[in-house]
Amino acid sequence: MATNSTPKKPAADAAAEESVEAVTETAPPRPARTAAADPDVVGPALPAGVDPVTVTLAHHHTIDGTDYPPGAKLLVSPDYAQRLHGQGYATQV
């Protein structure tokens, strides 16, 4: 059986060696606030700089607790529109 021949340091000595002087730095400024997404856009939030697209629902669908009947026209993000089309909830344009 192999043994470790390295002596173990006591905890007090190890903590004393690792202590470092406190360095004070100023925090970087907060980024500017951006406006909230358009409240007419439903579903996941729009990425910055992307325009919403209009989809027409083919079936009854509930988004964020709101029921939308078939034929409802909604503004959604492009990636969410693609998901709705792929799942059959939105008509193909």
N, C-alpha and C positions, 0 to 999 in steps of 0.2 A: 504494500500500500504506500502511495506517495504522500509525502507531507510537505507542507508549505513552510519554507525556512525563513520567510520574510516576517520580521517582527511587526506586530499590529500596534498602531499608534493609539494612545488613549483619545477619547472623544474630545476632551477639552483642548488638547494640543492641536488636533486637526482643525477645530473651529477657529482657533486663534491664528493659524497659518492662512486660512482661507478668507479672513475678514479683509475687506477692501474699503477704502475711504468712500464715503457717500459723494456722488457726483450730482450736482444739480444742473438740469437742463430745462430749457423752456420747451413746452409742448408745441408741436407744429400747429399752425392756425387751422381752424375747422374749415372744411370745404363749404362753398356757398350752397345754400339750400336751393333745391330745385322745386319747381311747381308740381303740385300733385297731378296725377293723371286725370284726364278728362272724365268726369263722372258718368258720361254717357257710354263710356267704353266698359264692357262687361268682361268677366273672366280674368285671367292672369294680367298683371300689369304690363304696359307697353315698355319695351326697351327704349332707352334714350335715342331720340332721332328717328324713330320708326313711326310711320303713319298708320292709323288703324284702317281696317278694311271692313266692308259691309257684307254680312252673310244673311241669307234667308233660311230660317229653320224649316226643315222638312217634317219634323216630328216635335211633339211636346218635349220640352227640355227644361230642367231646373239648373240655374247657374247662380251660385252664391246665395242660395235660399230664395231666389225669385223665380217664379214659374213663367215660362214663355210659351205661348201656343204655337202651333204650326203656322208658318207664314210670317212670323215676326221677323223684322229686319233689325239686326244688331250690329253695333260697331265692336269689333274685337281685334286683337293683335293678329298679325299674319300667321304666326305659328299656331295660335289657337284655332284660327279659321281652318288651317290645314288639318288639324286634329279633328275638328267637327266634321269636315268633309269626309275624312277617312273612316270615321265611325258611323257615318250615315245620318247625322243630325242636321246637316246643312245641305242645301241643294247645290249642285254644280252650276257655276255661272259660265 
